[in-house]
Amino acid sequence: MRATDLSSVTWRKSSYSNTDGGNCLEVADGVPSLVPVRDSKAPHLAPLLFPASAWAAFVSAVKGDS
């Protein structure tokens, strides 16, 4: 498996995140075919990499679009 270079990505929190330091996920855009996801409280840990199609299906299911 080939490593994905994430050193130049910009991470963003969900607009639903609060400022109290609660449990938050961050995602990064601009990685072809992948959606990197990490724990905002532990950014030093390796992120999870999801195929873009799987992430889109997950988001759609959470929103109730499916």
PDB file of N, CA, C and O in Angstrom:
ATOM      1  N   MET A   1       0.843  -1.177   0.000  1.00  0.00           N
ATOM      2  CA  MET A   1       0.000   0.000   0.000  1.00  0.00           C
ATOM      3  C   MET A   1       0.888   1.239   0.000  1.00  0.00           C
ATOM      4  O   MET A   1       1.874   1.305   0.734  1.00  0.00           O
ATOM      5  N   ARG A   2       0.546   2.185  -0.799  1.00  0.00           N
ATOM      6  CA  ARG A   2       1.303   3.424  -0.942  1.00  0.00           C
ATOM      7  C   ARG A   2       0.849   4.441   0.095  1.00  0.00           C
ATOM      8  O   ARG A   2      -0.346   4.578   0.356  1.00  0.00           O
ATOM      9  N   ALA A   3       1.791   5.146   0.677  1.00  0.00           N
ATOM     10  CA  ALA A   3       1.479   6.184   1.674  1.00  0.00           C
ATOM     11  C   ALA A   3       0.911   7.421   0.978  1.00  0.00           C
ATOM     12  O   ALA A   3       1.329   7.767  -0.127  1.00  0.00           O
ATOM     13  N   THR A   4      -0.022   8.067   1.618  1.00  0.00           N
ATOM     14  CA  THR A   4      -0.621   9.297   1.104  1.00  0.00           C
ATOM     15  C   THR A   4      -0.031  10.474   1.862  1.00  0.00           C
ATOM     16  O   THR A   4      -0.079  10.522   3.092  1.00  0.00           O
ATOM     17  N   ASP A   5       0.526  11.423   1.117  1.00  0.00           N
ATOM     18  CA  ASP A   5       1.140  12.605   1.735  1.00  0.00           C
ATOM     19  C   ASP A   5       0.047  13.602   2.116  1.00  0.00           C
ATOM     20  O   ASP A   5      -0.616  14.168   1.247  1.00  0.00           O
ATOM     21  N   LEU A   6      -0.134  13.810   3.413  1.00  0.00           N
ATOM     22  CA  LEU A   6      -1.146  14.746   3.910  1.00  0.00           C
ATOM     23  C   LEU A   6      -0.520  15.977   4.544  1.00  0.00           C
ATOM     24  O   LEU A   6      -1.197  16.729   5.245  1.00  0.00           O
ATOM     25  N   SER A   7       0.770  16.188   4.300  1.00  0.00           N
ATOM     26  CA  SER A   7       1.479  17.286   4.966  1.00  0.00           C
ATOM     27  C   SER A   7       0.991  18.669   4.550  1.00  0.00           C
ATOM     28  O   SER A   7       1.182  19.631   5.294  1.00  0.00           O
ATOM     29  N   SER A   8       0.370  18.792   3.392  1.00  0.00           N
ATOM     30  CA  SER A   8      -0.051  20.118   2.936  1.00  0.00           C
ATOM     31  C   SER A   8      -1.569  20.312   2.952  1.00  0.00           C
ATOM     32  O   SER A   8      -2.062  21.333   2.472  1.00  0.00           O
ATOM     33  N   VAL A   9      -2.313  19.351   3.495  1.00  0.00           N
ATOM     34  CA  VAL A   9      -3.773  19.507   3.501  1.00  0.00           C
ATOM     35  C   VAL A   9      -4.212  20.466   4.596  1.00  0.00           C
ATOM     36  O   VAL A   9      -3.501  20.687   5.576  1.00  0.00           O
ATOM     37  N   THR A  10      -5.375  21.019   4.410  1.00  0.00           N
ATOM     38  CA  THR A  10      -5.990  21.881   5.418  1.00  0.00           C
ATOM     39  C   THR A  10      -7.134  21.118   6.053  1.00  0.00           C
ATOM     40  O   THR A  10      -8.061  20.682   5.371  1.00  0.00           O
ATOM     41  N   TRP A  11      -7.061  20.962   7.354  1.00  0.00           N
ATOM     42  CA  TRP A  11      -8.086  20.237   8.095  1.00  0.00           C
ATOM     43  C   TRP A  11      -9.191  21.201   8.514  1.00  0.00           C
ATOM     44  O   TRP A  11      -8.925  22.361   8.827  1.00  0.00           O
ATOM     45  N   ARG A  12     -10.426  20.719   8.518  1.00  0.00           N
ATOM     46  CA  ARG A  12     -11.547  21.544   8.958  1.00  0.00           C
ATOM     47  C   ARG A  12     -12.478  20.726   9.832  1.00  0.00           C
ATOM     48  O   ARG A  12     -12.691  19.535   9.606  1.00  0.00           O
ATOM     49  N   LYS A  13     -13.030  21.400  10.841  1.00  0.00           N
ATOM     50  CA  LYS A  13     -14.005  20.767  11.725  1.00  0.00           C
ATOM     51  C   LYS A  13     -15.394  20.960  11.147  1.00  0.00           C
ATOM     52  O   LYS A  13     -15.629  21.857  10.336  1.00  0.00           O
ATOM     53  N   SER A  14     -16.285  20.126  11.566  1.00  0.00           N
ATOM     54  CA  SER A  14     -17.678  20.254  11.190  1.00  0.00           C
ATOM     55  C   SER A  14     -18.239  21.574  11.712  1.00  0.00           C
ATOM     56  O   SER A  14     -17.818  22.064  12.760  1.00  0.00           O
ATOM     57  N   SER A  15     -19.176  22.134  10.987  1.00  0.00           N
ATOM     58  CA  SER A  15     -19.842  23.349  11.455  1.00  0.00           C
ATOM     59  C   SER A  15     -20.705  23.050  12.675  1.00  0.00           C
ATOM     60  O   SER A  15     -21.159  23.975  13.348  1.00  0.00           O
ATOM     61  N   TYR A  16     -20.937  21.786  12.967  1.00  0.00           N
ATOM     62  CA  TYR A  16     -21.715  21.395  14.136  1.00  0.00           C
ATOM     63  C   TYR A  16     -20.847  21.279  15.390  1.00  0.00           C
ATOM     64  O   TYR A  16     -21.373  21.055  16.480  1.00  0.00           O
ATOM     65  N   SER A  17     -19.546  21.425  15.255  1.00  0.00           N
ATOM     66  CA  SER A  17     -18.640  21.331  16.398  1.00  0.00           C
ATOM     67  C   SER A  17     -18.830  22.536  17.309  1.00  0.00           C
ATOM     68  O   SER A  17     -19.166  23.629  16.854  1.00  0.00           O
ATOM     69  N   ASN A  18     -18.612  22.322  18.590  1.00  0.00           N
ATOM     70  CA  ASN A  18     -18.694  23.446  19.517  1.00  0.00           C
ATOM     71  C   ASN A  18     -17.291  23.895  19.900  1.00  0.00           C
ATOM     72  O   ASN A  18     -16.305  23.251  19.540  1.00  0.00           O
ATOM     73  N   THR A  19     -17.208  24.973  20.611  1.00  0.00           N
ATOM     74  CA  THR A  19     -15.909  25.517  21.008  1.00  0.00           C
ATOM     75  C   THR A  19     -15.466  25.011  22.378  1.00  0.00           C
ATOM     76  O   THR A  19     -14.446  25.462  22.900  1.00  0.00           O
ATOM     77  N   ASP A  20     -16.213  24.089  22.962  1.00  0.00           N
ATOM     78  CA  ASP A  20     -15.888  23.560  24.289  1.00  0.00           C
ATOM     79  C   ASP A  20     -14.910  22.397  24.257  1.00  0.00           C
ATOM     80  O   ASP A  20     -14.643  21.796  25.297  1.00  0.00           O
ATOM     81  N   GLY A  21     -14.372  22.068  23.097  1.00  0.00           N
ATOM     82  CA  GLY A  21     -13.417  20.976  23.005  1.00  0.00           C
ATOM     83  C   GLY A  21     -14.056  19.603  23.063  1.00  0.00           C
ATOM     84  O   GLY A  21     -13.427  18.642  23.505  1.00  0.00           O
ATOM     85  N   GLY A  22     -15.292  19.504  22.622  1.00  0.00           N
ATOM     86  CA  GLY A  22     -15.980  18.220  22.629  1.00  0.00           C
ATOM     87  C   GLY A  22     -15.391  17.262  21.605  1.00  0.00           C
ATOM     88  O   GLY A  22     -14.386  17.559  20.960  1.00  0.00           O
ATOM     89  N   ASN A  23     -16.027  16.123  21.470  1.00  0.00           N
ATOM     90  CA  ASN A  23     -15.573  15.124  20.513  1.00  0.00           C
ATOM     91  C   ASN A  23     -15.847  15.616  19.101  1.00  0.00           C
ATOM     92  O   ASN A  23     -17.000  15.792  18.708  1.00  0.00           O
ATOM     93  N   CYS A  24     -14.787  15.834  18.345  1.00  0.00           N
ATOM     94  CA  CYS A  24     -14.930  16.373  16.996  1.00  0.00           C
ATOM     95  C   CYS A  24     -14.064  15.610  16.010  1.00  0.00           C
ATOM     96  O   CYS A  24     -12.978  15.136  16.342  1.00  0.00           O
ATOM     97  N   LEU A  25     -14.562  15.505  14.816  1.00  0.00           N
ATOM     98  CA  LEU A  25     -13.779  14.965  13.726  1.00  0.00           C
ATOM     99  C   LEU A  25     -13.392  16.102  12.810  1.00  0.00           C
ATOM    100  O   LEU A  25     -14.112  17.092  12.685  1.00  0.00           O
ATOM    101  N   GLU A  26     -12.251  15.951  12.173  1.00  0.00           N
ATOM    102  CA  GLU A  26     -11.817  16.888  11.151  1.00  0.00           C
ATOM    103  C   GLU A  26     -11.652  16.116   9.851  1.00  0.00           C
ATOM    104  O   GLU A  26     -11.254  14.951   9.845  1.00  0.00           O
ATOM    105  N   VAL A  27     -11.964  16.784   8.761  1.00  0.00           N
ATOM    106  CA  VAL A  27     -11.764  16.198   7.440  1.00  0.00           C
ATOM    107  C   VAL A  27     -10.888  17.135   6.620  1.00  0.00           C
ATOM    108  O   VAL A  27     -10.794  18.330   6.899  1.00  0.00           O
ATOM    109  N   ALA A  28     -10.261  16.574   5.620  1.00  0.00           N
ATOM    110  CA  ALA A  28      -9.432  17.369   4.713  1.00  0.00           C
ATOM    111  C   ALA A  28      -9.960  17.197   3.295  1.00  0.00           C
ATOM    112  O   ALA A  28     -10.294  16.088   2.878  1.00  0.00           O
ATOM    113  N   ASP A  29     -10.033  18.283   2.570  1.00  0.00           N
ATOM    114  CA  ASP A  29     -10.464  18.262   1.173  1.00  0.00           C
ATOM    115  C   ASP A  29      -9.245  18.272   0.265  1.00  0.00           C
ATOM    116  O   ASP A  29      -8.131  18.569   0.697  1.00  0.00           O
ATOM    117  N   GLY A  30      -9.472  17.946  -0.985  1.00  0.00           N
ATOM    118  CA  GLY A  30      -8.422  18.084  -1.984  1.00  0.00           C
ATOM    119  C   GLY A  30      -7.495  16.893  -2.139  1.00  0.00           C
ATOM    120  O   GLY A  30      -6.463  17.001  -2.801  1.00  0.00           O
ATOM    121  N   VAL A  31      -7.840  15.760  -1.545  1.00  0.00           N
ATOM    122  CA  VAL A  31      -7.043  14.551  -1.731  1.00  0.00           C
ATOM    123  C   VAL A  31      -7.801  13.689  -2.743  1.00  0.00           C
ATOM    124  O   VAL A  31      -8.891  13.203  -2.445  1.00  0.00           O
ATOM    125  N   PRO A  32      -7.238  13.499  -3.924  1.00  0.00           N
ATOM    126  CA  PRO A  32      -7.971  12.777  -4.969  1.00  0.00           C
ATOM    127  C   PRO A  32      -8.437  11.386  -4.525  1.00  0.00           C
ATOM    128  O   PRO A  32      -7.646  10.567  -4.057  1.00  0.00           O
ATOM    129  N   SER A  33      -9.710  11.149  -4.681  1.00  0.00           N
ATOM    130  CA  SER A  33     -10.363   9.862  -4.425  1.00  0.00           C
ATOM    131  C   SER A  33     -10.437   9.456  -2.956  1.00  0.00           C
ATOM    132  O   SER A  33     -10.970   8.391  -2.646  1.00  0.00           O
ATOM    133  N   LEU A  34      -9.918  10.275  -2.049  1.00  0.00           N
ATOM    134  CA  LEU A  34      -9.914   9.921  -0.635  1.00  0.00           C
ATOM    135  C   LEU A  34     -10.444  11.055   0.224  1.00  0.00           C
ATOM    136  O   LEU A  34     -10.371  12.225  -0.154  1.00  0.00           O
ATOM    137  N   VAL A  35     -10.979  10.695   1.387  1.00  0.00           N
ATOM    138  CA  VAL A  35     -11.373  11.679   2.392  1.00  0.00           C
ATOM    139  C   VAL A  35     -10.640  11.307   3.684  1.00  0.00           C
ATOM    140  O   VAL A  35     -11.003  10.337   4.350  1.00  0.00           O
ATOM    141  N   PRO A  36      -9.611  12.079   4.036  1.00  0.00           N
ATOM    142  CA  PRO A  36      -8.918  11.841   5.298  1.00  0.00           C
ATOM    143  C   PRO A  36      -9.759  12.374   6.463  1.00  0.00           C
ATOM    144  O   PRO A  36     -10.330  13.461   6.384  1.00  0.00           O
ATOM    145  N   VAL A  37      -9.826  11.592   7.543  1.00  0.00           N
ATOM    146  CA  VAL A  37     -10.597  11.957   8.727  1.00  0.00           C
ATOM    147  C   VAL A  37      -9.714  11.714   9.945  1.00  0.00           C
ATOM    148  O   VAL A  37      -9.045  10.685  10.041  1.00  0.00           O
ATOM    149  N   ARG A  38      -9.716  12.672  10.880  1.00  0.00           N
ATOM    150  CA  ARG A  38      -8.918  12.504  12.101  1.00  0.00           C
ATOM    151  C   ARG A  38      -9.671  13.043  13.306  1.00  0.00           C
ATOM    152  O   ARG A  38     -10.651  13.777  13.178  1.00  0.00           O
ATOM    153  N   ASP A  39      -9.191  12.662  14.468  1.00  0.00           N
ATOM    154  CA  ASP A  39      -9.725  13.125  15.740  1.00  0.00           C
ATOM    155  C   ASP A  39      -9.103  14.493  16.023  1.00  0.00           C
ATOM    156  O   ASP A  39      -7.879  14.611  16.083  1.00  0.00           O
ATOM    157  N   SER A  40      -9.917  15.511  16.194  1.00  0.00           N
ATOM    158  CA  SER A  40      -9.393  16.866  16.399  1.00  0.00           C
ATOM    159  C   SER A  40      -8.612  17.002  17.701  1.00  0.00           C
ATOM    160  O   SER A  40      -7.770  17.891  17.831  1.00  0.00           O
ATOM    161  N   LYS A  41      -8.889  16.118  18.671  1.00  0.00           N
ATOM    162  CA  LYS A  41      -8.165  16.192  19.943  1.00  0.00           C
ATOM    163  C   LYS A  41      -6.863  15.406  19.919  1.00  0.00           C
ATOM    164  O   LYS A  41      -6.074  15.483  20.861  1.00  0.00           O
ATOM    165  N   ALA A  42      -6.632  14.650  18.847  1.00  0.00           N
ATOM    166  CA  ALA A  42      -5.399  13.861  18.721  1.00  0.00           C
ATOM    167  C   ALA A  42      -4.873  13.944  17.296  1.00  0.00           C
ATOM    168  O   ALA A  42      -4.737  12.922  16.624  1.00  0.00           O
ATOM    169  N   PRO A  43      -4.576  15.153  16.832  1.00  0.00           N
ATOM    170  CA  PRO A  43      -4.159  15.312  15.435  1.00  0.00           C
ATOM    171  C   PRO A  43      -2.822  14.657  15.108  1.00  0.00           C
ATOM    172  O   PRO A  43      -2.481  14.493  13.937  1.00  0.00           O
ATOM    173  N   HIS A  44      -2.066  14.284  16.134  1.00  0.00           N
ATOM    174  CA  HIS A  44      -0.774  13.632  15.913  1.00  0.00           C
ATOM    175  C   HIS A  44      -0.934  12.164  15.519  1.00  0.00           C
ATOM    176  O   HIS A  44       0.011  11.558  15.013  1.00  0.00           O
ATOM    177  N   LEU A  45      -2.114  11.584  15.742  1.00  0.00           N
ATOM    178  CA  LEU A  45      -2.363  10.197  15.360  1.00  0.00           C
ATOM    179  C   LEU A  45      -2.680  10.106  13.867  1.00  0.00           C
ATOM    180  O   LEU A  45      -3.129  11.076  13.257  1.00  0.00           O
ATOM    181  N   ALA A  46      -2.448   8.959  13.304  1.00  0.00           N
ATOM    182  CA  ALA A  46      -2.704   8.759  11.871  1.00  0.00           C
ATOM    183  C   ALA A  46      -4.195   8.917  11.564  1.00  0.00           C
ATOM    184  O   ALA A  46      -5.037   8.405  12.301  1.00  0.00           O
ATOM    185  N   PRO A  47      -4.517   9.614  10.493  1.00  0.00           N
ATOM    186  CA  PRO A  47      -5.924   9.752  10.116  1.00  0.00           C
ATOM    187  C   PRO A  47      -6.430   8.477   9.445  1.00  0.00           C
ATOM    188  O   PRO A  47      -5.651   7.652   8.967  1.00  0.00           O
ATOM    189  N   LEU A  48      -7.737   8.340   9.421  1.00  0.00           N
ATOM    190  CA  LEU A  48      -8.366   7.279   8.642  1.00  0.00           C
ATOM    191  C   LEU A  48      -8.581   7.807   7.236  1.00  0.00           C
ATOM    192  O   LEU A  48      -8.911   8.980   7.062  1.00  0.00           O
ATOM    193  N   LEU A  49      -8.401   6.973   6.245  1.00  0.00           N
ATOM    194  CA  LEU A  49      -8.590   7.363   4.850  1.00  0.00           C
ATOM    195  C   LEU A  49      -9.748   6.568   4.271  1.00  0.00           C
ATOM    196  O   LEU A  49      -9.695   5.341   4.195  1.00  0.00           O
ATOM    197  N   PHE A  50     -10.789   7.270   3.865  1.00  0.00           N
ATOM    198  CA  PHE A  50     -11.965   6.633   3.296  1.00  0.00           C
ATOM    199  C   PHE A  50     -12.036   6.911   1.799  1.00  0.00           C
ATOM    200  O   PHE A  50     -11.725   8.020   1.363  1.00  0.00           O
ATOM    201  N   PRO A  51     -12.442   5.917   1.005  1.00  0.00           N
ATOM    202  CA  PRO A  51     -12.718   6.216  -0.400  1.00  0.00           C
ATOM    203  C   PRO A  51     -13.801   7.295  -0.470  1.00  0.00           C
ATOM    204  O   PRO A  51     -14.751   7.274   0.312  1.00  0.00           O
ATOM    205  N   ALA A  52     -13.660   8.227  -1.396  1.00  0.00           N
ATOM    206  CA  ALA A  52     -14.611   9.337  -1.494  1.00  0.00           C
ATOM    207  C   ALA A  52     -16.046   8.844  -1.651  1.00  0.00           C
ATOM    208  O   ALA A  52     -16.967   9.436  -1.088  1.00  0.00           O
ATOM    209  N   SER A  53     -16.244   7.775  -2.404  1.00  0.00           N
ATOM    210  CA  SER A  53     -17.607   7.256  -2.605  1.00  0.00           C
ATOM    211  C   SER A  53     -18.195   6.712  -1.298  1.00  0.00           C
ATOM    212  O   SER A  53     -19.388   6.872  -1.043  1.00  0.00           O
ATOM    213  N   ALA A  54     -17.372   6.079  -0.479  1.00  0.00           N
ATOM    214  CA  ALA A  54     -17.848   5.560   0.808  1.00  0.00           C
ATOM    215  C   ALA A  54     -18.192   6.708   1.749  1.00  0.00           C
ATOM    216  O   ALA A  54     -19.193   6.645   2.462  1.00  0.00           O
ATOM    217  N   TRP A  55     -17.368   7.761   1.756  1.00  0.00           N
ATOM    218  CA  TRP A  55     -17.653   8.915   2.611  1.00  0.00           C
ATOM    219  C   TRP A  55     -18.944   9.606   2.179  1.00  0.00           C
ATOM    220  O   TRP A  55     -19.750  10.006   3.018  1.00  0.00           O
ATOM    221  N   ALA A  56     -19.135   9.743   0.868  1.00  0.00           N
ATOM    222  CA  ALA A  56     -20.361  10.365   0.353  1.00  0.00           C
ATOM    223  C   ALA A  56     -21.587   9.554   0.758  1.00  0.00           C
ATOM    224  O   ALA A  56     -22.613  10.129   1.124  1.00  0.00           O
ATOM    225  N   ALA A  57     -21.496   8.222   0.697  1.00  0.00           N
ATOM    226  CA  ALA A  57     -22.607   7.381   1.106  1.00  0.00           C
ATOM    227  C   ALA A  57     -22.888   7.521   2.597  1.00  0.00           C
ATOM    228  O   ALA A  57     -24.048   7.561   3.009  1.00  0.00           O
ATOM    229  N   PHE A  58     -21.833   7.596   3.410  1.00  0.00           N
ATOM    230  CA  PHE A  58     -21.982   7.786   4.852  1.00  0.00           C
ATOM    231  C   PHE A  58     -22.688   9.105   5.161  1.00  0.00           C
ATOM    232  O   PHE A  58     -23.645   9.132   5.935  1.00  0.00           O
ATOM    233  N   VAL A  59     -22.218  10.198   4.557  1.00  0.00           N
ATOM    234  CA  VAL A  59     -22.807  11.513   4.797  1.00  0.00           C
ATOM    235  C   VAL A  59     -24.263  11.523   4.356  1.00  0.00           C
ATOM    236  O   VAL A  59     -25.119  12.075   5.047  1.00  0.00           O
ATOM    237  N   SER A  60     -24.546  10.919   3.217  1.00  0.00           N
ATOM    238  CA  SER A  60     -25.918  10.858   2.731  1.00  0.00           C
ATOM    239  C   SER A  60     -26.810  10.096   3.698  1.00  0.00           C
ATOM    240  O   SER A  60     -27.940  10.508   3.958  1.00  0.00           O
ATOM    241  N   ALA A  61     -26.311   8.989   4.231  1.00  0.00           N
ATOM    242  CA  ALA A  61     -27.098   8.190   5.178  1.00  0.00           C
ATOM    243  C   ALA A  61     -27.340   8.966   6.474  1.00  0.00           C
ATOM    244  O   ALA A  61     -28.438   8.915   7.028  1.00  0.00           O
ATOM    245  N   VAL A  62     -26.313   9.693   6.964  1.00  0.00           N
ATOM    246  CA  VAL A  62     -26.466  10.470   8.185  1.00  0.00           C
ATOM    247  C   VAL A  62     -27.503  11.582   7.994  1.00  0.00           C
ATOM    248  O   VAL A  62     -28.291  11.879   8.893  1.00  0.00           O
ATOM    249  N   LYS A  63     -27.483  12.179   6.820  1.00  0.00           N
ATOM    250  CA  LYS A  63     -28.441  13.250   6.530  1.00  0.00           C
ATOM    251  C   LYS A  63     -29.844  12.704   6.289  1.00  0.00           C
ATOM    252  O   LYS A  63     -30.816  13.457   6.332  1.00  0.00           O
ATOM    253  N   GLY A  64     -29.958  11.399   6.036  1.00  0.00           N
ATOM    254  CA  GLY A  64     -31.257  10.806   5.749  1.00  0.00           C
ATOM    255  C   GLY A  64     -31.650  10.948   4.302  1.00  0.00           C
ATOM    256  O   GLY A  64     -32.831  10.857   3.968  1.00  0.00           O
ATOM    257  N   ASP A  65     -30.667  11.174   3.423  1.00  0.00           N
ATOM    258  CA  ASP A  65     -30.947  11.338   1.996  1.00  0.00           C
ATOM    259  C   ASP A  65     -31.194  10.017   1.283  1.00  0.00           C
ATOM    260  O   ASP A  65     -31.720   9.998   0.170  1.00  0.00           O
ATOM    261  N   SER A  66     -30.819   8.916   1.919  1.00  0.00           N
ATOM    262  CA  SER A  66     -30.934   7.637   1.196  1.00  0.00           C
ATOM    263  C   SER A  66     -32.214   6.910   1.516  1.00  0.00           C
ATOM    264  O   SER A  66     -32.455   5.824   0.989  1.00  0.00           O
TER     265      SER A  66
END
